[in-house]
């Protein structure tokens, strides 16, 4: 006896289940291109956000004194 399957009538079980599985696969295939477009848009938005952060970080690091310079030191 298999767990999860009726002991008799496996053919009937699969005959009833197959159309449902085919319908689910078709629905998933129909949504796939739309989902890919949505994912691509999200990826582009995240990329733009990360680029903006990289520019801010670069500007911040560019404004810092170099390691050898002393902030409070004056030249004579």
KOLDO-669396 format. One line per 3 residues: number of its first residue (from 1); their letters; for each residue x, y, z of N, C-alpha, C. Coordinates in steps of 0.02 Angstrom, whole numbers, plus 50000, padded with zeros to 5 digits. Layout:
N
NUM> a> X:Y:Z:X:Y:Z:X:Y:Z; ...
This chain:
76
1> xxx> 50042:49941:50000:50000:50000:50000:50044:50062:50000; 50031:50109:49955:50069:50171:49949:50038:50224:49993; 50081:50264:50022:50056:50320:50062:50038:50377:50016
4> xxx> 49978:50405:50025:49958:50462:49984:49921:50443:49921; 49918:50380:49903:49882:50358:49843:49831:50305:49864; 49773:50306:49831:49724:50254:49848:49749:50186:49827
7> xxx> 49736:50134:49867:49762:50068:49851:49734:50041:49785; 49671:50056:49771:49640:50034:49709:49620:50096:49669; 49622:50091:49605:49599:50146:49563:49652:50200:49551
10> xxx> 49715:50180:49547:49767:50229:49532:49753:50265:49466; 49728:50228:49417:49713:50258:49352:49660:50312:49359; 49609:50299:49400:49557:50349:49410:49585:50411:49446
13> xxx> 49628:50398:49494:49659:50453:49532:49699:50498:49485; 49741:50468:49444:49782:50508:49398:49740:50539:49342; 49686:50506:49322:49642:50534:49271:49607:50596:49298
16> xxx> 49590:50596:49361:49557:50655:49391:49608:50710:49406; 49669:50691:49423:49720:50740:49442:49754:50773:49382; 49762:50737:49328:49799:50762:49270:49771:50827:49242
19> xxx> 49706:50835:49231:49681:50899:49205:49696:50957:49252; 49692:50945:49317:49707:50998:49365:49780:51018:49362; 49824:50970:49356:49896:50985:49351:49912:51022:49286
22> xxx> 49879:51002:49232:49890:51035:49168:49866:51108:49170; 49808:51118:49202:49782:51186:49209:49829:51230:49251; 49854:51202:49305:49900:51239:49348:49964:51256:49311
25> xxx> 49990:51209:49272:50051:51221:49233:50039:51275:49181; 49980:51274:49149:49964:51324:49099:49960:51394:49131; 49927:51399:49188:49922:51463:49223:49990:51489:49243
28> xxx> 50033:51445:49266:50100:51465:49286:50140:51488:49225; 50133:51455:49169:50168:51474:49108:50142:51541:49082; 50077:51554:49090:50049:51618:49068:50075:51676:49110
31> xxx> 50088:51665:49174:50110:51718:49218:50186:51728:49216; 50222:51682:49190:50295:51685:49191:50323:51747:49156; 50303:51763:49095:50332:51823:49063:50316:51887:49102
34> xxx> 50256:51892:49130:50237:51950:49169:50280:51955:49232; 50291:51898:49263:50332:51896:49323:50404:51916:49307; 50429:51893:49250:50497:51911:49230:50504:51986:49219
37> xxx> 50454:52017:49190:50455:52089:49179:50455:52125:49246; 50412:52103:49292:50410:52133:49359:50476:52125:49395; 50506:52065:49390:50570:52053:49422:50624:52097:49392
40> xxx> 50623:52107:49326:50672:52149:49292:50665:52221:49315; 50604:52245:49321:50593:52314:49344:50618:52323:49416; 50605:52274:49458:50630:52277:49527:50706:52278:49529
43> xxx> 50736:52237:49487:50808:52233:49483:50838:52300:49460; 50807:52330:49410:50831:52395:49386:50824:52449:49440; 50769:52447:49477:50759:52496:49531:50811:52487:49586
46> xxx> 50824:52425:49605:50875:52412:49656:50944:52432:49632; 50958:52420:49568:51022:52438:49540:51031:52514:49543; 50979:52551:49526:50983:52624:49528:50993:52648:49600
49> xxx> 50959:52616:49647:50966:52635:49717:51037:52622:49742; 51065:52565:49724:51133:52548:49744:51184:52594:49711; 51173:52613:49649:51219:52660:49616:51218:52727:49652
52> xxx> 51158:52750:49671:51152:52813:49707:51190:52810:49773; 51184:52753:49809:51221:52745:49872:51296:52743:49860; 51317:52712:49805:51388:52708:49790:51416:52778:49776
55> xxx> 51377:52819:49741:51399:52888:49727:51404:52927:49792; 51355:52920:49836:51357:52955:49900:51418:52934:49941; 51431:52869:49942:51488:52843:49980:51553:52868:49949
58> xxx> 51557:52868:49884:51617:52893:49850:51629:52966:49866; 51575:53006:49866:51581:53077:49882:51602:53086:49955; 51575:53046:49999:51592:53050:50070:51666:53034:50080
61> xxx> 51689:52980:50050:51759:52960:50057:51805:53010:50024; 51782:53042:49971:51823:53092:49937:51832:53155:49980; 51785:53167:50025:51789:53227:50068:51831:53215:50130
64> xxx> 51848:53153:50145:51887:53138:50205:51961:53154:50192; 51996:53173:50245:52069:53184:50237:52104:53117:50226; 52160:53119:50192:52199:53058:50182:52230:53038:50248
67> xxx> 52256:52977:50253:52283:52951:50315:52343:52991:50342; 52384:53015:50299:52443:53050:50320:52429:53121:50345; 52373:53149:50325:52355:53217:50345:52327:53217:50416
70> xxx> 52343:53270:50451:52315:53279:50517:52264:53335:50514; 52207:53326:50544:52153:53375:50539:52172:53439:50574; 52200:53435:50634:52215:53495:50673:52282:53527:50659
73> xxx> 52322:53498:50615:52389:53522:50601:52388:53581:50553; 52427:53632:50567:52432:53689:50521:52503:53690:50493; 52508:53711:50432:52574:53715:50401:52606:53783:50415
76> x> 52672:53783:50424:52706:53846:50442:52744:53873:50383
